[in-house]
Amino acid sequence: MNVWSGAAAVCMNGRGEMLMVLQGKPDEEKRWSVPSGGMEPGETFEACCEREVWEETGYRVKVVRFLHEKSGAGSEGRFIFRYFEVKCIGGEAAIQDPDRLIHDIRWQSAERIASLDLCFPEDRDFLLTYISDRSADPQTN
């Protein structure tokens, strides 16, 4: 059975907003997600995470820590998807996605994330809890 592996970046700015991208194929409704994508051969989850942020947003990031894992089975096999907290270390907003699936880049507040159409609606609670926990921790502010 095939195993598809990927990674996602959870990146916050100094205003408490999360980096998100609007994505979708040309013929489908566009929805929001954190920068993410599939691993390339020989790549680690962390390297995949950093590369996907660069390709989708133009920002350079460094993985800080592992946050969460999603796994399961679909019609095409099993999947493993890991979420990492990342720190922005450079770059500027620029869509460089080779797959041409990214249509916008925005820093979104918790209030906006609560009502956005998400690619992965099951992530909403995780993302909002992360923002809430982060804003309650004086070491992250």
Phi and psi in radians as a Rosetta constraint file:
Dihedral C 1 N 2 CA 2 C 2 CIRCULARHARMONIC -1.167 0.35
Dihedral N 2 CA 2 C 2 N 3 CIRCULARHARMONIC 2.535 0.35
Dihedral C 2 N 3 CA 3 C 3 CIRCULARHARMONIC -2.155 0.35
Dihedral N 3 CA 3 C 3 N 4 CIRCULARHARMONIC 2.032 0.35
Dihedral C 3 N 4 CA 4 C 4 CIRCULARHARMONIC -1.641 0.35
Dihedral N 4 CA 4 C 4 N 5 CIRCULARHARMONIC 2.285 0.35
Dihedral C 4 N 5 CA 5 C 5 CIRCULARHARMONIC -2.131 0.35
Dihedral N 5 CA 5 C 5 N 6 CIRCULARHARMONIC 2.495 0.35
Dihedral C 5 N 6 CA 6 C 6 CIRCULARHARMONIC -2.695 0.35
Dihedral N 6 CA 6 C 6 N 7 CIRCULARHARMONIC 3.057 0.35
Dihedral C 6 N 7 CA 7 C 7 CIRCULARHARMONIC -2.508 0.35
Dihedral N 7 CA 7 C 7 N 8 CIRCULARHARMONIC 2.707 0.35
Dihedral C 7 N 8 CA 8 C 8 CIRCULARHARMONIC -2.348 0.35
Dihedral N 8 CA 8 C 8 N 9 CIRCULARHARMONIC 2.637 0.35
Dihedral C 8 N 9 CA 9 C 9 CIRCULARHARMONIC -1.945 0.35
Dihedral N 9 CA 9 C 9 N 10 CIRCULARHARMONIC 2.298 0.35
Dihedral C 9 N 10 CA 10 C 10 CIRCULARHARMONIC -1.927 0.35
Dihedral N 10 CA 10 C 10 N 11 CIRCULARHARMONIC 1.885 0.35
Dihedral C 10 N 11 CA 11 C 11 CIRCULARHARMONIC -2.197 0.35
Dihedral N 11 CA 11 C 11 N 12 CIRCULARHARMONIC 2.234 0.35
Dihedral C 11 N 12 CA 12 C 12 CIRCULARHARMONIC -1.996 0.35
Dihedral N 12 CA 12 C 12 N 13 CIRCULARHARMONIC 2.603 0.35
Dihedral C 12 N 13 CA 13 C 13 CIRCULARHARMONIC -1.764 0.35
Dihedral N 13 CA 13 C 13 N 14 CIRCULARHARMONIC -3.139 0.35
Dihedral C 13 N 14 CA 14 C 14 CIRCULARHARMONIC -1.194 0.35
Dihedral N 14 CA 14 C 14 N 15 CIRCULARHARMONIC -0.205 0.35
Dihedral C 14 N 15 CA 15 C 15 CIRCULARHARMONIC -1.685 0.35
Dihedral N 15 CA 15 C 15 N 16 CIRCULARHARMONIC 0.127 0.35
Dihedral C 15 N 16 CA 16 C 16 CIRCULARHARMONIC 1.357 0.35
Dihedral N 16 CA 16 C 16 N 17 CIRCULARHARMONIC 0.392 0.35
Dihedral C 16 N 17 CA 17 C 17 CIRCULARHARMONIC -1.816 0.35
Dihedral N 17 CA 17 C 17 N 18 CIRCULARHARMONIC 2.589 0.35
Dihedral C 17 N 18 CA 18 C 18 CIRCULARHARMONIC -1.770 0.35
Dihedral N 18 CA 18 C 18 N 19 CIRCULARHARMONIC 2.416 0.35
Dihedral C 18 N 19 CA 19 C 19 CIRCULARHARMONIC -1.259 0.35
Dihedral N 19 CA 19 C 19 N 20 CIRCULARHARMONIC 2.181 0.35
Dihedral C 19 N 20 CA 20 C 20 CIRCULARHARMONIC -2.425 0.35
Dihedral N 20 CA 20 C 20 N 21 CIRCULARHARMONIC 2.768 0.35
Dihedral C 20 N 21 CA 21 C 21 CIRCULARHARMONIC -2.216 0.35
Dihedral N 21 CA 21 C 21 N 22 CIRCULARHARMONIC 2.543 0.35
Dihedral C 21 N 22 CA 22 C 22 CIRCULARHARMONIC -1.644 0.35
Dihedral N 22 CA 22 C 22 N 23 CIRCULARHARMONIC 2.153 0.35
Dihedral C 22 N 23 CA 23 C 23 CIRCULARHARMONIC -2.390 0.35
Dihedral N 23 CA 23 C 23 N 24 CIRCULARHARMONIC 2.827 0.35
Dihedral C 23 N 24 CA 24 C 24 CIRCULARHARMONIC 2.770 0.35
Dihedral N 24 CA 24 C 24 N 25 CIRCULARHARMONIC 2.713 0.35
Dihedral C 24 N 25 CA 25 C 25 CIRCULARHARMONIC -1.212 0.35
Dihedral N 25 CA 25 C 25 N 26 CIRCULARHARMONIC 2.760 0.35
Dihedral C 25 N 26 CA 26 C 26 CIRCULARHARMONIC -0.935 0.35
Dihedral N 26 CA 26 C 26 N 27 CIRCULARHARMONIC -0.596 0.35
Dihedral C 26 N 27 CA 27 C 27 CIRCULARHARMONIC -1.688 0.35
Dihedral N 27 CA 27 C 27 N 28 CIRCULARHARMONIC 0.188 0.35
Dihedral C 27 N 28 CA 28 C 28 CIRCULARHARMONIC -2.161 0.35
Dihedral N 28 CA 28 C 28 N 29 CIRCULARHARMONIC 2.845 0.35
Dihedral C 28 N 29 CA 29 C 29 CIRCULARHARMONIC -1.118 0.35
Dihedral N 29 CA 29 C 29 N 30 CIRCULARHARMONIC 2.389 0.35
Dihedral C 29 N 30 CA 30 C 30 CIRCULARHARMONIC -1.470 0.35
Dihedral N 30 CA 30 C 30 N 31 CIRCULARHARMONIC 2.430 0.35
Dihedral C 30 N 31 CA 31 C 31 CIRCULARHARMONIC -2.399 0.35
Dihedral N 31 CA 31 C 31 N 32 CIRCULARHARMONIC 2.841 0.35
Dihedral C 31 N 32 CA 32 C 32 CIRCULARHARMONIC -1.647 0.35
Dihedral N 32 CA 32 C 32 N 33 CIRCULARHARMONIC 2.599 0.35
Dihedral C 32 N 33 CA 33 C 33 CIRCULARHARMONIC -2.754 0.35
Dihedral N 33 CA 33 C 33 N 34 CIRCULARHARMONIC 2.925 0.35
Dihedral C 33 N 34 CA 34 C 34 CIRCULARHARMONIC -1.302 0.35
Dihedral N 34 CA 34 C 34 N 35 CIRCULARHARMONIC 2.708 0.35
Dihedral C 34 N 35 CA 35 C 35 CIRCULARHARMONIC -0.989 0.35
Dihedral N 35 CA 35 C 35 N 36 CIRCULARHARMONIC 2.311 0.35
Dihedral C 35 N 36 CA 36 C 36 CIRCULARHARMONIC -2.875 0.35
Dihedral N 36 CA 36 C 36 N 37 CIRCULARHARMONIC 2.910 0.35
Dihedral C 36 N 37 CA 37 C 37 CIRCULARHARMONIC 3.009 0.35
Dihedral N 37 CA 37 C 37 N 38 CIRCULARHARMONIC -3.095 0.35
Dihedral C 37 N 38 CA 38 C 38 CIRCULARHARMONIC -1.515 0.35
Dihedral N 38 CA 38 C 38 N 39 CIRCULARHARMONIC 2.648 0.35
Dihedral C 38 N 39 CA 39 C 39 CIRCULARHARMONIC -1.292 0.35
Dihedral N 39 CA 39 C 39 N 40 CIRCULARHARMONIC 2.532 0.35
Dihedral C 39 N 40 CA 40 C 40 CIRCULARHARMONIC -1.647 0.35
Dihedral N 40 CA 40 C 40 N 41 CIRCULARHARMONIC 2.779 0.35
Dihedral C 40 N 41 CA 41 C 41 CIRCULARHARMONIC -0.929 0.35
Dihedral N 41 CA 41 C 41 N 42 CIRCULARHARMONIC 2.315 0.35
Dihedral C 41 N 42 CA 42 C 42 CIRCULARHARMONIC 1.406 0.35
Dihedral N 42 CA 42 C 42 N 43 CIRCULARHARMONIC -0.019 0.35
Dihedral C 42 N 43 CA 43 C 43 CIRCULARHARMONIC -1.561 0.35
Dihedral N 43 CA 43 C 43 N 44 CIRCULARHARMONIC 2.528 0.35
Dihedral C 43 N 44 CA 44 C 44 CIRCULARHARMONIC -1.485 0.35
Dihedral N 44 CA 44 C 44 N 45 CIRCULARHARMONIC 2.887 0.35
Dihedral C 44 N 45 CA 45 C 45 CIRCULARHARMONIC -1.026 0.35
Dihedral N 45 CA 45 C 45 N 46 CIRCULARHARMONIC -0.739 0.35
Dihedral C 45 N 46 CA 46 C 46 CIRCULARHARMONIC -1.126 0.35
Dihedral N 46 CA 46 C 46 N 47 CIRCULARHARMONIC -0.783 0.35
Dihedral C 46 N 47 CA 47 C 47 CIRCULARHARMONIC -1.122 0.35
Dihedral N 47 CA 47 C 47 N 48 CIRCULARHARMONIC -0.675 0.35
Dihedral C 47 N 48 CA 48 C 48 CIRCULARHARMONIC -1.054 0.35
Dihedral N 48 CA 48 C 48 N 49 CIRCULARHARMONIC -0.802 0.35
Dihedral C 48 N 49 CA 49 C 49 CIRCULARHARMONIC -1.007 0.35
Dihedral N 49 CA 49 C 49 N 50 CIRCULARHARMONIC -0.883 0.35
Dihedral C 49 N 50 CA 50 C 50 CIRCULARHARMONIC -1.116 0.35
Dihedral N 50 CA 50 C 50 N 51 CIRCULARHARMONIC -0.721 0.35
Dihedral C 50 N 51 CA 51 C 51 CIRCULARHARMONIC -1.141 0.35
Dihedral N 51 CA 51 C 51 N 52 CIRCULARHARMONIC -0.769 0.35
Dihedral C 51 N 52 CA 52 C 52 CIRCULARHARMONIC -1.087 0.35
Dihedral N 52 CA 52 C 52 N 53 CIRCULARHARMONIC -0.695 0.35
Dihedral C 52 N 53 CA 53 C 53 CIRCULARHARMONIC -1.080 0.35
Dihedral N 53 CA 53 C 53 N 54 CIRCULARHARMONIC -0.790 0.35
Dihedral C 53 N 54 CA 54 C 54 CIRCULARHARMONIC -1.030 0.35
Dihedral N 54 CA 54 C 54 N 55 CIRCULARHARMONIC -0.862 0.35
Dihedral C 54 N 55 CA 55 C 55 CIRCULARHARMONIC -1.120 0.35
Dihedral N 55 CA 55 C 55 N 56 CIRCULARHARMONIC -0.738 0.35
Dihedral C 55 N 56 CA 56 C 56 CIRCULARHARMONIC -1.474 0.35
Dihedral N 56 CA 56 C 56 N 57 CIRCULARHARMONIC -0.436 0.35
Dihedral C 56 N 57 CA 57 C 57 CIRCULARHARMONIC -2.242 0.35
Dihedral N 57 CA 57 C 57 N 58 CIRCULARHARMONIC -0.334 0.35
Dihedral C 57 N 58 CA 58 C 58 CIRCULARHARMONIC 1.498 0.35
Dihedral N 58 CA 58 C 58 N 59 CIRCULARHARMONIC -0.056 0.35
Dihedral C 58 N 59 CA 59 C 59 CIRCULARHARMONIC -1.577 0.35
Dihedral N 59 CA 59 C 59 N 60 CIRCULARHARMONIC 2.470 0.35
Dihedral C 59 N 60 CA 60 C 60 CIRCULARHARMONIC -1.622 0.35
Dihedral N 60 CA 60 C 60 N 61 CIRCULARHARMONIC 2.310 0.35
Dihedral C 60 N 61 CA 61 C 61 CIRCULARHARMONIC -2.307 0.35
Dihedral N 61 CA 61 C 61 N 62 CIRCULARHARMONIC 2.852 0.35
Dihedral C 61 N 62 CA 62 C 62 CIRCULARHARMONIC -2.217 0.35
Dihedral N 62 CA 62 C 62 N 63 CIRCULARHARMONIC 2.271 0.35
Dihedral C 62 N 63 CA 63 C 63 CIRCULARHARMONIC -1.131 0.35
Dihedral N 63 CA 63 C 63 N 64 CIRCULARHARMONIC 2.294 0.35
Dihedral C 63 N 64 CA 64 C 64 CIRCULARHARMONIC -1.711 0.35
Dihedral N 64 CA 64 C 64 N 65 CIRCULARHARMONIC -0.840 0.35
Dihedral C 64 N 65 CA 65 C 65 CIRCULARHARMONIC -2.875 0.35
Dihedral N 65 CA 65 C 65 N 66 CIRCULARHARMONIC 2.749 0.35
Dihedral C 65 N 66 CA 66 C 66 CIRCULARHARMONIC -1.276 0.35
Dihedral N 66 CA 66 C 66 N 67 CIRCULARHARMONIC 2.433 0.35
Dihedral C 66 N 67 CA 67 C 67 CIRCULARHARMONIC -1.999 0.35
Dihedral N 67 CA 67 C 67 N 68 CIRCULARHARMONIC -0.752 0.35
Dihedral C 67 N 68 CA 68 C 68 CIRCULARHARMONIC -2.867 0.35
Dihedral N 68 CA 68 C 68 N 69 CIRCULARHARMONIC 2.632 0.35
Dihedral C 68 N 69 CA 69 C 69 CIRCULARHARMONIC -2.307 0.35
Dihedral N 69 CA 69 C 69 N 70 CIRCULARHARMONIC 2.409 0.35
Dihedral C 69 N 70 CA 70 C 70 CIRCULARHARMONIC -2.014 0.35
Dihedral N 70 CA 70 C 70 N 71 CIRCULARHARMONIC 2.376 0.35
Dihedral C 70 N 71 CA 71 C 71 CIRCULARHARMONIC -2.566 0.35
Dihedral N 71 CA 71 C 71 N 72 CIRCULARHARMONIC 2.827 0.35
Dihedral C 71 N 72 CA 72 C 72 CIRCULARHARMONIC 2.958 0.35
Dihedral N 72 CA 72 C 72 N 73 CIRCULARHARMONIC -2.849 0.35
Dihedral C 72 N 73 CA 73 C 73 CIRCULARHARMONIC -2.286 0.35
Dihedral N 73 CA 73 C 73 N 74 CIRCULARHARMONIC 2.488 0.35
Dihedral C 73 N 74 CA 74 C 74 CIRCULARHARMONIC -2.283 0.35
Dihedral N 74 CA 74 C 74 N 75 CIRCULARHARMONIC -2.963 0.35
Dihedral C 74 N 75 CA 75 C 75 CIRCULARHARMONIC -1.149 0.35
Dihedral N 75 CA 75 C 75 N 76 CIRCULARHARMONIC -0.403 0.35
Dihedral C 75 N 76 CA 76 C 76 CIRCULARHARMONIC -1.849 0.35
Dihedral N 76 CA 76 C 76 N 77 CIRCULARHARMONIC 0.184 0.35
Dihedral C 76 N 77 CA 77 C 77 CIRCULARHARMONIC 2.163 0.35
Dihedral N 77 CA 77 C 77 N 78 CIRCULARHARMONIC -2.912 0.35
Dihedral C 77 N 78 CA 78 C 78 CIRCULARHARMONIC -1.464 0.35
Dihedral N 78 CA 78 C 78 N 79 CIRCULARHARMONIC 2.772 0.35
Dihedral C 78 N 79 CA 79 C 79 CIRCULARHARMONIC -2.420 0.35
Dihedral N 79 CA 79 C 79 N 80 CIRCULARHARMONIC 2.610 0.35
Dihedral C 79 N 80 CA 80 C 80 CIRCULARHARMONIC -2.320 0.35
Dihedral N 80 CA 80 C 80 N 81 CIRCULARHARMONIC 2.194 0.35
Dihedral C 80 N 81 CA 81 C 81 CIRCULARHARMONIC -2.315 0.35
Dihedral N 81 CA 81 C 81 N 82 CIRCULARHARMONIC 2.123 0.35
Dihedral C 81 N 82 CA 82 C 82 CIRCULARHARMONIC -1.958 0.35
Dihedral N 82 CA 82 C 82 N 83 CIRCULARHARMONIC 2.402 0.35
Dihedral C 82 N 83 CA 83 C 83 CIRCULARHARMONIC -1.835 0.35
Dihedral N 83 CA 83 C 83 N 84 CIRCULARHARMONIC 2.376 0.35
Dihedral C 83 N 84 CA 84 C 84 CIRCULARHARMONIC -2.222 0.35
Dihedral N 84 CA 84 C 84 N 85 CIRCULARHARMONIC 2.487 0.35
Dihedral C 84 N 85 CA 85 C 85 CIRCULARHARMONIC -1.351 0.35
Dihedral N 85 CA 85 C 85 N 86 CIRCULARHARMONIC 2.308 0.35
Dihedral C 85 N 86 CA 86 C 86 CIRCULARHARMONIC -2.222 0.35
Dihedral N 86 CA 86 C 86 N 87 CIRCULARHARMONIC 2.755 0.35
Dihedral C 86 N 87 CA 87 C 87 CIRCULARHARMONIC -2.027 0.35
Dihedral N 87 CA 87 C 87 N 88 CIRCULARHARMONIC 2.296 0.35
Dihedral C 87 N 88 CA 88 C 88 CIRCULARHARMONIC -1.292 0.35
Dihedral N 88 CA 88 C 88 N 89 CIRCULARHARMONIC 2.205 0.35
Dihedral C 88 N 89 CA 89 C 89 CIRCULARHARMONIC -2.069 0.35
Dihedral N 89 CA 89 C 89 N 90 CIRCULARHARMONIC 0.053 0.35
Dihedral C 89 N 90 CA 90 C 90 CIRCULARHARMONIC 2.865 0.35
Dihedral N 90 CA 90 C 90 N 91 CIRCULARHARMONIC -3.077 0.35
Dihedral C 90 N 91 CA 91 C 91 CIRCULARHARMONIC 1.544 0.35
Dihedral N 91 CA 91 C 91 N 92 CIRCULARHARMONIC -3.104 0.35
Dihedral C 91 N 92 CA 92 C 92 CIRCULARHARMONIC -2.619 0.35
Dihedral N 92 CA 92 C 92 N 93 CIRCULARHARMONIC 2.776 0.35
Dihedral C 92 N 93 CA 93 C 93 CIRCULARHARMONIC -0.994 0.35
Dihedral N 93 CA 93 C 93 N 94 CIRCULARHARMONIC 2.067 0.35
Dihedral C 93 N 94 CA 94 C 94 CIRCULARHARMONIC -2.820 0.35
Dihedral N 94 CA 94 C 94 N 95 CIRCULARHARMONIC 2.120 0.35
Dihedral C 94 N 95 CA 95 C 95 CIRCULARHARMONIC -1.336 0.35
Dihedral N 95 CA 95 C 95 N 96 CIRCULARHARMONIC 2.122 0.35
Dihedral C 95 N 96 CA 96 C 96 CIRCULARHARMONIC -2.232 0.35
Dihedral N 96 CA 96 C 96 N 97 CIRCULARHARMONIC 0.354 0.35
Dihedral C 96 N 97 CA 97 C 97 CIRCULARHARMONIC -1.114 0.35
Dihedral N 97 CA 97 C 97 N 98 CIRCULARHARMONIC 2.026 0.35
Dihedral C 97 N 98 CA 98 C 98 CIRCULARHARMONIC -1.180 0.35
Dihedral N 98 CA 98 C 98 N 99 CIRCULARHARMONIC -0.359 0.35
Dihedral C 98 N 99 CA 99 C 99 CIRCULARHARMONIC -1.514 0.35
Dihedral N 99 CA 99 C 99 N 100 CIRCULARHARMONIC -0.138 0.35
Dihedral C 99 N 100 CA 100 C 100 CIRCULARHARMONIC 0.991 0.35
Dihedral N 100 CA 100 C 100 N 101 CIRCULARHARMONIC 0.698 0.35
Dihedral C 100 N 101 CA 101 C 101 CIRCULARHARMONIC -1.824 0.35
Dihedral N 101 CA 101 C 101 N 102 CIRCULARHARMONIC -0.190 0.35
Dihedral C 101 N 102 CA 102 C 102 CIRCULARHARMONIC -1.677 0.35
Dihedral N 102 CA 102 C 102 N 103 CIRCULARHARMONIC 2.316 0.35
Dihedral C 102 N 103 CA 103 C 103 CIRCULARHARMONIC -2.088 0.35
Dihedral N 103 CA 103 C 103 N 104 CIRCULARHARMONIC -0.288 0.35
Dihedral C 103 N 104 CA 104 C 104 CIRCULARHARMONIC -2.816 0.35
Dihedral N 104 CA 104 C 104 N 105 CIRCULARHARMONIC 2.703 0.35
Dihedral C 104 N 105 CA 105 C 105 CIRCULARHARMONIC -2.241 0.35
Dihedral N 105 CA 105 C 105 N 106 CIRCULARHARMONIC 2.249 0.35
Dihedral C 105 N 106 CA 106 C 106 CIRCULARHARMONIC -2.582 0.35
Dihedral N 106 CA 106 C 106 N 107 CIRCULARHARMONIC 2.627 0.35
Dihedral C 106 N 107 CA 107 C 107 CIRCULARHARMONIC -1.605 0.35
Dihedral N 107 CA 107 C 107 N 108 CIRCULARHARMONIC 2.066 0.35
Dihedral C 107 N 108 CA 108 C 108 CIRCULARHARMONIC -1.933 0.35
Dihedral N 108 CA 108 C 108 N 109 CIRCULARHARMONIC 2.415 0.35
Dihedral C 108 N 109 CA 109 C 109 CIRCULARHARMONIC -1.370 0.35
Dihedral N 109 CA 109 C 109 N 110 CIRCULARHARMONIC 2.853 0.35
Dihedral C 109 N 110 CA 110 C 110 CIRCULARHARMONIC -1.017 0.35
Dihedral N 110 CA 110 C 110 N 111 CIRCULARHARMONIC -0.685 0.35
Dihedral C 110 N 111 CA 111 C 111 CIRCULARHARMONIC -1.071 0.35
Dihedral N 111 CA 111 C 111 N 112 CIRCULARHARMONIC -0.713 0.35
Dihedral C 111 N 112 CA 112 C 112 CIRCULARHARMONIC -1.219 0.35
Dihedral N 112 CA 112 C 112 N 113 CIRCULARHARMONIC -0.744 0.35
Dihedral C 112 N 113 CA 113 C 113 CIRCULARHARMONIC -1.057 0.35
Dihedral N 113 CA 113 C 113 N 114 CIRCULARHARMONIC -0.584 0.35
Dihedral C 113 N 114 CA 114 C 114 CIRCULARHARMONIC -1.079 0.35
Dihedral N 114 CA 114 C 114 N 115 CIRCULARHARMONIC -0.419 0.35
Dihedral C 114 N 115 CA 115 C 115 CIRCULARHARMONIC -2.082 0.35
Dihedral N 115 CA 115 C 115 N 116 CIRCULARHARMONIC -0.021 0.35
Dihedral C 115 N 116 CA 116 C 116 CIRCULARHARMONIC -1.228 0.35
Dihedral N 116 CA 116 C 116 N 117 CIRCULARHARMONIC 2.630 0.35
Dihedral C 116 N 117 CA 117 C 117 CIRCULARHARMONIC -1.347 0.35
Dihedral N 117 CA 117 C 117 N 118 CIRCULARHARMONIC 1.985 0.35
Dihedral C 117 N 118 CA 118 C 118 CIRCULARHARMONIC -1.742 0.35
Dihedral N 118 CA 118 C 118 N 119 CIRCULARHARMONIC 2.565 0.35
Dihedral C 118 N 119 CA 119 C 119 CIRCULARHARMONIC -1.081 0.35
Dihedral N 119 CA 119 C 119 N 120 CIRCULARHARMONIC -0.638 0.35
Dihedral C 119 N 120 CA 120 C 120 CIRCULARHARMONIC -2.208 0.35
Dihedral N 120 CA 120 C 120 N 121 CIRCULARHARMONIC 1.452 0.35
Dihedral C 120 N 121 CA 121 C 121 CIRCULARHARMONIC -0.984 0.35
Dihedral N 121 CA 121 C 121 N 122 CIRCULARHARMONIC -0.462 0.35
Dihedral C 121 N 122 CA 122 C 122 CIRCULARHARMONIC -1.158 0.35
Dihedral N 122 CA 122 C 122 N 123 CIRCULARHARMONIC -0.236 0.35
Dihedral C 122 N 123 CA 123 C 123 CIRCULARHARMONIC -1.459 0.35
Dihedral N 123 CA 123 C 123 N 124 CIRCULARHARMONIC -0.265 0.35
Dihedral C 123 N 124 CA 124 C 124 CIRCULARHARMONIC -0.951 0.35
Dihedral N 124 CA 124 C 124 N 125 CIRCULARHARMONIC -0.894 0.35
Dihedral C 124 N 125 CA 125 C 125 CIRCULARHARMONIC -1.082 0.35
Dihedral N 125 CA 125 C 125 N 126 CIRCULARHARMONIC -0.745 0.35
Dihedral C 125 N 126 CA 126 C 126 CIRCULARHARMONIC -1.041 0.35
Dihedral N 126 CA 126 C 126 N 127 CIRCULARHARMONIC -0.817 0.35
Dihedral C 126 N 127 CA 127 C 127 CIRCULARHARMONIC -1.166 0.35
Dihedral N 127 CA 127 C 127 N 128 CIRCULARHARMONIC -0.756 0.35
Dihedral C 127 N 128 CA 128 C 128 CIRCULARHARMONIC -1.178 0.35
Dihedral N 128 CA 128 C 128 N 129 CIRCULARHARMONIC -0.651 0.35
Dihedral C 128 N 129 CA 129 C 129 CIRCULARHARMONIC -1.139 0.35
Dihedral N 129 CA 129 C 129 N 130 CIRCULARHARMONIC -0.712 0.35
Dihedral C 129 N 130 CA 130 C 130 CIRCULARHARMONIC -1.021 0.35
Dihedral N 130 CA 130 C 130 N 131 CIRCULARHARMONIC -0.838 0.35
Dihedral C 130 N 131 CA 131 C 131 CIRCULARHARMONIC -1.074 0.35
Dihedral N 131 CA 131 C 131 N 132 CIRCULARHARMONIC -0.786 0.35
Dihedral C 131 N 132 CA 132 C 132 CIRCULARHARMONIC -1.088 0.35
Dihedral N 132 CA 132 C 132 N 133 CIRCULARHARMONIC -0.811 0.35
Dihedral C 132 N 133 CA 133 C 133 CIRCULARHARMONIC -1.109 0.35
Dihedral N 133 CA 133 C 133 N 134 CIRCULARHARMONIC -0.696 0.35
Dihedral C 133 N 134 CA 134 C 134 CIRCULARHARMONIC -1.155 0.35
Dihedral N 134 CA 134 C 134 N 135 CIRCULARHARMONIC -0.733 0.35
Dihedral C 134 N 135 CA 135 C 135 CIRCULARHARMONIC -1.254 0.35
Dihedral N 135 CA 135 C 135 N 136 CIRCULARHARMONIC -0.392 0.35
Dihedral C 135 N 136 CA 136 C 136 CIRCULARHARMONIC -1.455 0.35
Dihedral N 136 CA 136 C 136 N 137 CIRCULARHARMONIC -0.250 0.35
Dihedral C 136 N 137 CA 137 C 137 CIRCULARHARMONIC -1.640 0.35
Dihedral N 137 CA 137 C 137 N 138 CIRCULARHARMONIC 1.950 0.35
Dihedral C 137 N 138 CA 138 C 138 CIRCULARHARMONIC -1.078 0.35
Dihedral N 138 CA 138 C 138 N 139 CIRCULARHARMONIC -0.370 0.35
Dihedral C 138 N 139 CA 139 C 139 CIRCULARHARMONIC -1.286 0.35
Dihedral N 139 CA 139 C 139 N 140 CIRCULARHARMONIC -0.324 0.35
Dihedral C 139 N 140 CA 140 C 140 CIRCULARHARMONIC -1.709 0.35
Dihedral N 140 CA 140 C 140 N 141 CIRCULARHARMONIC -0.098 0.35
